[in-house]
Amino acid sequence: MKIIYDDETDTLTLIFNDGKISESDEIKEGIILDYDDKGKVVSMELLDASAQLKDPKSISYELKEMKQAV
């Protein structure tokens, strides 16, 4: 996954895979999902990111451990 913040356009983009975008839908105002030709989500764009996030340039990453079955 890749995260890009464009300061010039105030857009935060989360890229989930390198698939080619064949369709985009604005699911709510300022939130755009991009899909490949099989309907899988390729990326998500957040417009006017600084108005929606506390700090769009700050990233926190957390990896939760999976519980093992006994």
Secondary structure as GFF3:
##gff-version 3
##sequence-region A 1 70
A	DSSP	beta_strand	2	6	.	.	.	ID=ss1
A	DSSP	beta_strand	11	15	.	.	.	ID=ss2
A	DSSP	beta_strand	23	28	.	.	.	ID=ss3
A	DSSP	beta_strand	31	35	.	.	.	ID=ss4
A	DSSP	beta_strand	41	46	.	.	.	ID=ss5
A	DSSP	alpha_helix	49	52	.	.	.	ID=ss6
###
